[in-house]
Amino acid sequence: MISLLKPKSLFARMLAIILIPLIVVQLITVWAFFGRHWDNITRYLATNLSADIAVVMDQIADDRSPEQLASTARFARSYFQFDTEWLGIAAPPDSPEASTSYAGRQLRLNLNQRLDQPFSMDFDSDPDHITIYVQYPEGVYSLTASRKRLFSTTAFLVILWTVGTTILLACVAVLFLRNQMRSIERLAEAARRIGLGRPPIRFKVEGATEVRQAGLAFHAMSNRIQRQVSERVEMLAGVSHDLRTPLTRMKLSLAMITDESARHELEKDIAEMEAMIEGYLHFASGSVSEALENLEVVELIQTTITRDFNNGGNENKKIHFTPPDTAPPAIPLRRMAFCRAISNLINNALIHGGNCFVSVEAQEGLITILIDDDGDGIPKDMRRAALKPFARDINAKTSTSDTSAGGIGLGLAIAHEAAMSHGGELLLGDAPQGGLRVRLQLPI
């Protein structure tokens, strides 16, 4: 339960680290103020007010003639700023606030100790004054005092100051944290693009010292990766060029051989070597040098099936493609690499099974391409090895893992490399038809 309440983002966690202690300190301050200071101030004000009221009431304790009442009114106004009035009616009951507020309870407690007559209090009729009604046999004597004589405004000022400073400091913290987080967010976005196989963004290294060091290290790492990939492609391209030259001479020499059987065997060996060289280049170069385009997955799959498997324009009855009800959005893809991966996977399914079943599913943030066959499949303990380059002879009942990419065990490896270069994943499982299910997942 606690783990669910923890902030997930770095910004939220840093903000919580700053704000939680600040809020706790402010709450403790408010609690201490109300528990000690406000309580003491309220009791002090109630004691003084009740003493002043008792002094005024003593003036009419024995004489409540009109002359004495007028003299007492002048006395109360001059010394205590009280407004007094003699009423010939019964005292009204206590108002709700007089009974429920802490200040009202403190004033009643002190008046009970100083007055012998019954009384009631009205705190609700006037927002700026409170009225005390003292009951005498002849009538009621009312005394009106300023509300400030009992209620301290400093409590509300402290609360306002506490809340205001908390909000102000929180805004300042958010402003500074956002500035610090921008450099981290740019670094995270650059790393995400590298993981998705997309060109990295160049960002300015700024922020705290640690963030600058991480940014510089990321730039150095990205440059090394790009350099190593380029060097690999260039090296294999050079090797391919160098190998094709002697192969061409061997083909010319074959024309001079009169023995048909020997020439036929040598031609097969040369063709296999050429296929191996092409397969190596496809796997090594992958799709690094190809630019990304926003393409429709469903349209590319249909184009690949039509181009590579519908011979002479006739529909291949062994390939069953089921498009989704709603077409997924276009995503950044390398056209040739993606089409080559789909072609290899469908070719594998047709070779190792009688039929190939292709479908596309669009989920939140993910496009999944399912390629199933009804063949013998691949045992679970051999599926990891099947994705490795040059993996052969891994099927339970067939002689090779795949015969695409020249039959050298690179079909699944090329598809896996294409998935990884797009930030996706290639998974092997069991198809509903009993064969192998290849699940190609690409991020949206």
Residue, then its C-alpha position, 0 to 999 in steps of 0.5 A: m500500500i505504501s509503495l502505491l503512494k510513493p511518487k513515481s517520477l523523479f520530479a515528484r520525489m524531489l518535490a516531496i523531499i522538500l515539501i513534506p518536511l516543510i509541511v510537517v514543520q508548519l503543522i507542528t508550529v500551528w499545533a504548538f501555537f494553538g495548543r499553548h499560545w492561543d490557549n493562554i491568550t484566550r484564557y487571559l482575554a476571557t479573565n480580563l473581560s469577565a473581571d471588567i464585566a464584574v466591576v460594572m455589575d458591582q455598580i448596580a448590585d444594590d441600586r438599580s434606579p434610573e439615576q444609577l443605571a445612567s451613572t453606570a452606563r457612563f462609567a462602563r463607556s468611559y473605562f471599558q468601552f462597554d455599551t449598556e442598556w436596561l431591558g425589561i424582558a427576560a434574558p434570551p438563551d445563549s447563542p450557538e457560538a457562545s456554547t460551542s466556541y472555546a472562547g465562549r466556554q472560557l468566558r462562561l467559566n470566569l463569569n460563573q466565578r464572578l457573578d451571582q446572577p444568571f446570565s446568557m451570552d450572544f456571540d452571533s447577532d453582531p459580527d463585531h460585538i458580543t453581548i452579555y445579558v445579566q438577569y435581575p428580578e426587575g429585568v435584564y441588564s445588557l452589556t455589549a463589548s467589542r469582539k476583539r476583547l475576547f477573540s485574538t486575531t493573531a491566531f488567524l494571522v499565524i495560520l495565514w502566514t504559515v499557509g502563505t509561506t508554505i505556498l510561496l516556498a512550494c512555488v519557489a521549489v517547483l520553479f527551481l526543480r523544473n529548471q533542474m529537471r529539464s536537463i535530466e529529461r533531455l538526457a532521458e529522452a536522448a537515451r530513450r531514442i537510442g534505445l528505440g534505434r532512432p537518431p539521438i538528439r543533441f542537447k546542451v549539457e547543463g544543470a548540476t555538476e552530476v547532471r553535466q557529467a552524465g550528459l558528457a558521458f552520454h555524448a561520449m557513449s553515443n559517439r562510440i556506439q555510432r562509430q563502432v556500428s559504422e566501422r562494422v558496416e564499413m569493414l564488412a562492406g570491404v570484406s564483401h567487396d574483396l571476396r567478390t573479386p576472387l569469386t568472380r575470377m572463380k566463375l570465369s575459371l569454371a567456364m574452362i572446366t570441361d568436367e560437367s559434374a565437377r563444374h556443377e559442384l563448384e558452381k553450387d559452392i560459389a553460389e552458397m558463398e555468395a549467399m553467405i556473404e549477402g546474409y552476413l552483410h544484411f545481418a551486420s549492416g542491419s538498418v543502421s544506415e537507413a533513414l526512419e520514416n513514419l510508415e503504416v505497419v499494416e500497409l507494409i506487411q501487405t506490400t511485402i506479402t504481395r511483392d515477395f510471395n504472390n508469384g505472377g500476381n496470384e494470391n498465395k493461398k498459404i498466407h492468411f493475413t488478418p488486418p486489425d479492425t482499427a489501423p494502428p497509427a504510423i510509427p517511425l520505421r526503416r522500410m527495407a529493414f522492416c520488410r526484410a524482417i517480415s519477409n524472413l519470418i513469413n518465409n520461415a513459417l512457410i518452410h516449416g509449416g504448411n500455412c502462415f497466419v499473420s495478424v496485427e494487434a494495436q495496444e496502448g503504446l505497442i503494436t504487436i505482429l503475430i506470425d504463426d505456422d502449423g509446423d512442428g515449432i521450436p522446443k522451449d529450451m531452444r528458442r533463445a538459441a534460435l534468435k542467435p546468428f548462425a543458429r541451425d539444426i535446432n528444430a525438433k523434426t527439421s534440419t535447419s532453423d530457417t532457410s531464409a537469408g541464404g539458409i545460413g541460420l540468419g533469418l530469425a537473427i535478422a528479424h530480431e536485430a530489426a526489432m531491436s533496432h526499432g526499440g522493439e522485441l522478438l519473442l517466440g512461443d506456441a501458435p494456436q495451430g500447433g507450430l511456432r508463434v513469432r511475436l514482433q512488438l514495436p513501440i508506438 
